[in-house]
Amino acid sequence: MHAGWAYAIRPYTYFALNVFYHKSFKTPTFISMNLHKERKAIDAALDDYRAKLETIPEELFTETPPGGGWSYAEVYSHILKATLGSSIALERCSHNNCEPTTKGLNLMGRYVMLTGSFPLRLKVPDALAAKMPAEKITKEEAKNLLVKCRKRVDDTSPLIKESSATSRTKHARLGMLNAGQWFKFIRVHLYHHLKQLKRIEKKFQSK
């Protein structure tokens, strides 16, 4: 195995060993969730996306950065559409509009819920990329999507308290998530792509 790859997965491997060897690690709802704290973090992240949008030159917004990868526009398209999609899943769980299941978080889902981060830079699953492709949207479209995301967060966050922890819908990578876990995923996902925006900025600065 390549040394860099081994180093990258070490925290995830250590976490996996703890999952399998500690008997106290039983329930998929083992993460205590402070909804007020999660909401504040989501609002702060959306503020950061809005503020960052104002600093990006119009001509660079849709330009592919040096070395390749997503443009600013594609990151905004992906993260904001994914946030809207996650809020729909959250709402379905809150209204118990899901198929009954005994399944919960998978290993990666447990890692993300516990650490509040992704173990690696992950590629968007092909099925999701086909269904919801990252597009080179305009800055005005990004602003409109941000407004929609705020509205969805406003509308769906009050539903979580009364939702059942066993009412779950499937996430492409993390397993079956309940309403609270979808809400936490929104926060983790938003901050994950804020880091990507910083990497894009560095690419343009080194041009």
N, C-alpha and C positions, 0 to 999 in steps of 0.2 A: 504493500500500500504506500502511496506517495506520502512523504512526511507531512506536507502541508495539509493534505486531506485528513490525515490521522489527527493532527492537532485541532482541526476545525470541528471534528465530530467528537472530540474527547468529552466535552461537557455533556453532550447528549448520551454518550455511552455510559458515563458515570451515573447519570440520572436513570437510565434504563436498568442498570444493575440494582439500584436502590428500589426501583419499582418491583422487580422480580424477587428480591431477597428480603424485603421487609414486610412482614405479615400485616402490619398496621395500615398498610397502603391498600385499602379495599375499595372505597367508594368513588365513583366518578364525580361526585359533588364534594370532593375533599377540599376544594379551594374556598376559603371564606371570602366573600365579596362585599366590598364597601361600595354600594351603588352611587352614593354621593361623590366619593372620591373618583370613581370611574367616569362619572358624568363630567366632573370638573376637568379631568385629563382629556376627555374627548373634545370638550369645548375649547380647551387651550390648544389642542392639536389643530382643530379647524381654524382657529385664529392664526396659527402659524402658517397654514397653507394659504390663507387669504393675504397675510402680510407678505409672504414670499412671492406671491403672484405679482404684487405691485413692483417688486424689485427686478423681475426678469424682463430683459429687453424683448420687445415684440418680435424682433428678427431672430432671436435665439430660441423662442418658446417652442417652435416646431422643428428646430434643427437637430439632427442626430449629432450627439456630442463626439468629439475626437475619440477614436478607439472603439466606436460603436456603442450599442445599447439603446435603451429608450431615451427619447427626448423628454424635456419637461412636460410637454403636452400629453405624451403617452402615460407618464406617471400620474398626472392629474386625472386623466380619463380612467385609468385602471382603478386607482384608489377610491375615487368618488363614486364610480358606478358600483364597485364592490361594497362600499359602505351602504349605499342604497339597497343593494341586494341582501346584505346582512340584516338590515333593519326589517326587511320583509320576512326573512326567516325568523327573526326575533318575534315579530308580531304573530306569526303562525303558531309558534310555541306558546306565546302568552294566551292565545285563544284556544289552545289545545286542538288546533287544526292540523294534526299530524297523525301519521300511521302509528299505532301502538308499537313500542319497541322496548326491549330490555337492554339494548346496546347503549354504550356511552362513549366517552372519550377513548380514542386509541392512545398509543404510547406518545406519539408526537403531540396530540391534543393535551395530554396531561402535562407534558413538558412546557408547552406554551402557556397553559393556565397557571402553572406554578411559577415560572420564571418571568412571565410577561414579555417574552421575546421569542423569536424564531431561532432554532439551532443553527441554521445555515442560510445562505442566500439561496432561496428556493425559486425554481422556475414555476411560473403559473401553470397549473395542470392543463393539458391539451384540451380537454372537454370544456373547461371554463374559458380558456382563451378563444375557442371557437364560438362559444355562446356569448361571450362578453369581451370582444377584442379591445385591446388598448389602441386608441385612435389619436391622430394628431388633431385634437380639438383646438379651437381658438381660446384666447384668454377670456373672452366674454362668455363662451360656453362653460369654461371652468368656473367662472364666478356664479353662473346660474346653477351649476351642479352643487356648488358649496352651499348656496341658499337652500336647495332642496334637501341636502344632507342635514343641515341644521333643523329644518322643519321635521324631518323624519325622526331625528333624535328627540326633539321636543315631544313629538306625538307618541313615540313608542317607549321611551324610558319609564314613564309612570306605570306601564303595564307589567313591568318585571316583578314587582313586589308580590303581586297576586298570582303569578304564574306557577305552574307545577314544575318541580325540578326534574320530573320524569317525562315531561313533554318535550321531545327532542326532534330536530331535523338534521339531516346529514350535511356535514362540511366536507369538501373534496379532499382535504388532507388530515383533518383533526378528528374525524369520527362523528358521533352523534352529539350535538350541542343543544343544551336547553337555553331558555331566553337569557338568563344571566350570563351564560358562557358566550353567547353570540355578542352580547353587549361588551364583554371584556375583549373578545376577538376584535371588534371594531376599533377599540382603543389601541391594542397591540399592533394591528395592521396599519393604522394611521401613522404611528410613530416609526414603524419599520420603513415606510416609504418616505418619511421626512429625511431619514438618513440617506436614502437614495438621491433625493434632491440635492443634498450637500455634496454627494460624490459627483453628480453631474456638473455642479458649479465648479468643483475643483478641476474637472476635465477641461472646461472652457477656459479657466484661468491659466492652465498650463499650455494652452494652445499656442 
